[in-house]
Amino acid sequence: MLTLRSTILCLAMLAFAGTHGAIAATCDAINSDEVIKQEDARYAAQMTNDFAAMEKLIADDLVYIHSSSVVDNKQSYIESMRSGMVKYKVMRRSDVKVRTFGCIATITGLGNFDVQLNDKDLSIELRFHSIWAKRDGKLQFVSWQATRTPPKQ
């Protein structure tokens, strides 16, 4: 019987193989420190609107599922910031766990983000998965899924 970890690894590897050809030719092992360093760089790029850095950090096949259930790809995600529709002011995370599966890494945690959406200030708390893949020696952000936490009572 498959464990949760092996099931996730199998699904991630199948998805990776389906979109990127032979795994052996492109898959490089990831460690926890490097993926957190890249996630920090992504947060910094988003808060400073460093679009050149975002272009490098974000994979062309990004699937970004917002806590609102809106789904973005790389182009639409970056464009939402470039247009000024979305402005990330402060991005904090806690309760972080990193798990690595060869060339795939998942980061899970609690995010507290101060965002301006269509000129409206929002403070959002959410649980998230951030997924990174290392392809040909290059670590890239490939997927995000977030769920808002319930309001505090």
C-alpha positions as CSV (number, residue, x, y, z in Angstrom):
1,M,0.0,0.0,0.0
2,L,1.3,3.4,-0.9
3,T,2.0,5.9,1.9
4,L,0.9,9.6,1.5
5,R,4.5,10.6,0.9
6,S,5.0,8.0,-1.8
7,T,1.7,8.9,-3.4
8,I,2.5,12.6,-3.5
9,L,6.0,11.8,-5.0
10,C,4.5,9.5,-7.6
11,L,1.9,12.1,-8.7
12,A,4.5,14.9,-8.7
13,M,6.9,12.9,-10.8
14,L,4.1,11.8,-13.2
15,A,3.0,15.4,-13.7
16,F,6.6,16.5,-14.1
17,A,7.3,13.8,-16.6
18,G,4.1,14.5,-18.5
19,T,5.1,18.1,-19.2
20,H,8.8,17.9,-19.3
21,G,9.9,14.7,-21.0
22,A,12.4,12.3,-19.5
23,I,13.0,12.9,-15.8
24,A,16.5,11.5,-15.7
25,A,17.7,14.2,-18.2
26,T,16.2,17.2,-16.3
27,C,15.7,16.3,-12.7
28,D,18.2,17.5,-10.0
29,A,17.8,16.9,-6.3
30,I,16.6,19.8,-4.1
31,N,17.5,20.5,-0.5
32,S,15.3,22.4,2.0
33,D,17.7,25.3,2.4
34,E,17.8,26.2,-1.3
35,V,14.0,26.0,-1.7
36,I,13.4,28.3,1.3
37,K,16.0,30.7,-0.1
38,Q,14.2,30.8,-3.5
39,E,10.8,31.2,-1.8
40,D,12.2,34.2,0.1
41,A,13.5,35.6,-3.2
42,R,10.0,35.2,-4.8
43,Y,8.4,37.0,-1.8
44,A,10.9,39.8,-2.1
45,A,10.4,40.1,-5.9
46,Q,6.6,40.3,-5.4
47,M,6.8,42.9,-2.7
48,T,9.2,45.1,-4.8
49,N,7.6,44.4,-8.2
50,D,10.9,43.0,-9.5
51,F,9.4,41.6,-12.6
52,A,12.8,40.4,-14.0
53,A,13.4,38.3,-10.9
54,M,9.8,36.9,-11.1
55,E,10.3,35.9,-14.8
56,K,13.4,33.8,-13.7
57,L,11.9,32.3,-10.5
58,I,8.5,31.4,-11.9
59,A,8.2,28.4,-14.3
60,D,6.5,28.9,-17.6
61,D,4.0,26.1,-16.6
62,L,3.0,27.7,-13.3
63,V,-0.4,26.9,-11.9
64,Y,-1.3,29.4,-9.2
65,I,-4.6,28.8,-7.3
66,H,-5.5,31.8,-5.1
67,S,-7.4,31.5,-1.9
68,S,-10.4,33.0,-3.8
69,S,-10.2,30.0,-6.2
70,V,-9.0,32.2,-9.1
71,V,-6.4,30.3,-11.1
72,D,-3.5,32.1,-12.8
73,N,-0.7,31.0,-15.1
74,K,2.7,32.7,-15.2
75,Q,1.7,35.4,-17.6
76,S,-1.6,36.3,-15.9
77,Y,0.0,36.1,-12.4
78,I,2.8,38.5,-13.3
79,E,0.5,40.8,-15.3
80,S,-1.8,41.2,-12.2
81,M,1.1,42.8,-10.4
82,R,2.5,44.6,-13.4
83,S,-0.9,46.3,-14.0
84,G,-1.1,47.4,-10.4
85,M,-4.3,45.3,-9.8
86,V,-2.4,43.3,-7.1
87,K,0.3,44.8,-4.9
88,Y,1.9,42.6,-2.3
89,K,2.9,44.8,0.6
90,V,4.0,42.4,3.3
91,M,4.3,38.6,3.0
92,R,5.0,36.6,6.2
93,R,4.9,32.9,6.8
94,S,5.0,30.6,9.8
95,D,4.4,27.0,10.7
96,V,6.6,26.1,7.7
97,K,7.4,22.6,6.7
98,V,9.6,21.7,3.7
99,R,9.5,18.2,2.2
100,T,11.7,17.2,-0.7
101,F,11.0,14.4,-3.2
102,G,14.1,14.3,-5.4
103,C,13.7,17.2,-7.8
104,I,10.4,18.4,-6.3
105,A,9.9,20.3,-3.0
106,T,6.8,21.3,-1.3
107,I,6.5,24.1,1.3
108,T,3.5,24.2,3.5
109,G,2.6,26.7,6.1
110,L,0.6,29.6,7.4
111,G,0.8,32.9,5.4
112,N,-0.1,36.3,6.6
113,F,-0.2,38.7,3.6
114,D,-1.0,42.4,3.4
115,V,-2.2,42.9,-0.1
116,Q,-3.7,45.8,-2.1
117,L,-6.3,44.4,-4.5
118,N,-7.9,46.9,-6.9
119,D,-6.8,49.7,-4.5
120,K,-8.4,48.0,-1.5
121,D,-6.2,47.0,1.4
122,L,-6.6,43.5,2.6
123,S,-4.9,41.4,5.3
124,I,-5.2,37.7,4.5
125,E,-4.3,34.7,6.5
126,L,-4.2,31.4,4.7
127,R,-2.8,27.9,4.6
128,F,-0.7,27.2,1.6
129,H,1.3,24.7,-0.5
130,S,4.1,26.1,-2.6
131,I,5.7,23.6,-5.0
132,W,9.1,24.0,-6.6
133,A,10.9,21.9,-9.2
134,K,14.6,21.7,-10.1
135,R,15.0,21.3,-13.8
136,D,18.4,21.4,-15.5
137,G,20.0,22.8,-12.4
138,K,17.4,25.7,-12.2
139,L,15.0,25.8,-9.3
140,Q,11.5,27.2,-10.3
141,F,8.2,27.9,-8.6
142,V,5.7,25.6,-10.4
143,S,2.5,25.6,-8.2
144,W,0.7,27.4,-5.4
145,Q,-2.6,26.5,-3.7
146,A,-4.0,28.5,-0.8
147,T,-7.1,28.3,1.5
148,R,-8.1,31.2,3.7
149,T,-8.3,30.4,7.4
150,P,-11.6,30.9,9.1
151,P,-12.2,34.3,10.8
152,K,-11.1,34.5,14.4
153,Q,-14.0,34.3,16.8
